[in-house]
Amino acid sequence: MQPESPINRLPPVVIVLTLLIVGIECVFQLANYGMIGGPRGVGWRFDAIEQYGFSTAVLDRVLVNADYSFDILKRFVTYPFINIDLTQVAFCAALTLALGKFTAEYYGGTKILIVYVLTSIVGALVFGLLANTDFPLLGGYTPVYGLIGAYTYALWLRLGEAGDNQILAFRLIGFLLLIQLIFGIVASFLYETPPPPTWISELSGFVAGFGLAVLLAPGGWTSFVARMRQRS
């Protein structure tokens, strides 16, 4: 009998997503130090932002100019992999590993990929519609919040099965939103230009992730309706 590994096996989809986040940043860092790319390598991050980042202007191109070209539409799903700095990369990679592992064990790897992609799209759409800023939307926080939404729904179900208070499932998102509120207030005093309102896309990602989880969880919508009828 083989001994159990002290480290639980990570689902392949979670590993791939994390490697994309970290790998792309490694390329930027190596280019910044002149190890690859030569003199032009220093500008690779800015080139990537222009080619793969999302902004309100991108949604305007779609809605106003009916531009459905690949160059425009790809940005709805590529911006999570173009991070601003190492700090953002570290948080996004760590949260993707932790949340991705738990949610993939509950929903399955394929469904987690669906959550990651669709919440990225929804977050970008809502950001493009509501944000009044020229700053681009970058980094993996939006799909991470989508995973938090899926995680919250799974925890909500488990608390219900145990007879505990299901409101406790929302502690994580409440804590994160409080931290963001505090950071936003502090940043508004420290900097002349306030940070872009990325909370719009992140909160939208959470709501989309929670909604998708209702459909993707075992039993799907039918099971959800049955539970609601039992409580009514």
N, C-alpha and C positions, 0 to 999 in steps of 0.2 A: 504493500500500500504506500503510495507516494505521499509525502508530507504536503500539507496545504501551503501555498505561497502566502507569505505575510502581506503581500501587495495584491489586492484584487485586480483581476484582469480588466483592462479598460476596453470599451467597445471600439472597434476600428474607426467608426465615423467620428468619434470624439478625438481619437489620436490624429486623424487626418486634419480635422478643423484646427486643432491646436498647433500642429506642425506648420500649417499654412500661416497662422498668425505669427508664430515665432520665426519661421523660416524667412518670410518676407522682411521682417524687421532686421534679421541678421544680415541680409543683403544690403539694406540701407546703412547699417552700422559699419560694415566692411567698406562700403563705398565712401562713407564719411571720413574714414581713416586712410583713404587712398590705397587700400589693399586690392580693390577691384574697380574697374570702370575708368581708371585714370582721372584726369581733371573733371570730366563730365559726370563722374560718379557722385560728386557732392550734390548735384541737383536731381538725383534720381527720385528722392522722396517727393519733391515738388512736381516733377513730371508725372509721378504716379497719382498724386492728388488731382492734377488736371485731367488725367486720362481715366481714372477709376473712382474718384471721389464723387459724392452726391451733393447737390446744392439746390436751392429753390429755383435757380435758373434752369436746371435739368428738367424739373417738372413743368416749367413754363414751356420749354421746347416741346414737350409731349402734348400738353393740353392746348397750347395756343398755335403752335406750328405743325401739330400732328406729326412730329418727328418720332417715328418708331424704329429708327435705325438701331442696329446692334450696339453701336458706340454709345448711344444714349441709354438704352434699356439695360445694358450690362451693369451700369452704375448702381442700380437698385440692389444688386447682390454682391458687388465687389467692394463697396466702401467699407464694410466691416473688417477687411483684411489690410487696410491702409491706416495704420495708427499714427498718432501725432508724435509720441515719444516712447521711451522705454517703460515709463511708469504705466502708461495705458496698456502697453503690450503685456506687462507682467500681470496686471489685474485681469485683463480679458482672457489671457491664457489660463491663469489659475482658476478663474470662475468657470470657464468653459470645461476644464477638466473635471472640476468638482460637481458642478450641476449636470454636465453632460453624462457623467458616469451614473449618477442616481436616476436621472430621468430616462436614460437609455435602458437601464435595468427594468424600469417600470413599463415604459411604452414600447421599447425596441429601438434599435439603431436607425432604421429607415425613417421612423416617425420623428425621431429627434432631428434628423436632417431636414425633414419637412418643416418642423417648427422653426429651425434656425433660418432657413431660407425665407419662408413666408413672413415671419416677424420682421426680418430685415426689410422686406418689401413694404409691409404695412407701416413700419416706423418711418421709412423714407417718404412714403406718400403723405402721411400726416404732417411730418416735418415740412415738406414742401408746400403744403396747403396753409399751415398755421404760422410757421416761423417767419418773422420779419427781420431777416439777417442775410448778409452776403457771405457769412462764414460757411464753409462746407461742412457737411455731416461726415465724420470719419470715425473709424474705430469700431470695435466689436461690442460696445456696451449695449446697443439696441437688441441684437439677437441674444445676448446674455440675459437681458431682462425678459426676453421671450422664454428662455429656458427657466427663469425664475417663475414666470407665470405657469408653465407646465409643472414645475416642482410644487408650486403652491396648491395647484388643483389636486395633485397626487397626495400631498400632505393633508389637504382638506378631506379627502375621501378616507384616509387612514384614521384621522381623528374622529370622523363620524362613525366608523366601524368600531372604534374603541369606546365610543360614548363620551368623548371629551369635547371641549368647546372648540368648534371648528374655526372660530375667529382667530385662534392662535396661529393658524396656518398663514395668516397675513402679516406676521411679525417681521419677517425678513424684508418684504417690500416696504413696509412702513418704516423700518430702520434705515433702509437705503435712501428713501425719499427724504427722510429727516436730515440725513447727512448731506444730501445734495442741496437742500434748502439752506443749511448752515453754510456750506461752502459757497453757494451763490451770494449770500449776504456778505460774507467776508470778502469775496472777490470783488464785489461791487464797490467796496471801500478801498481796497488795495490797488485796484487797476482802474485807469481812466476808461478803458473799453471793457465792459462786462463780458463774461464768457458767453458763447453762443448758447441759445436755449435748447440744448440737446435733450433736456428732460422731456421735451415733447415727443421725440421719437422713442425714448426709453420707456416712458409710461405707456405709449401706444404699443410698443413691443410686448410689454407685460400683459396688457389687456388682450392683445392678439394671441399671445402664448397661452393664457388661461382659457380663452375661448376655443382655441384649437385643441387643447387638452381634453375638453368636454367631448369632442368628436373622436379623438384618437385614443382615449383611455379604454381599457377593456369594457366591452358592452356599449361603448359609444353613446350616442344621443339617447337611444332607447333606455339604457340603464340610468342615465341622468334624469330623464322624465319620470321614470318609475320611482326613483328616490325622492324627487320633489313631491310626487303624489302621496307618498307615504308620510311625508312631513306635514302635508296640508290637511 
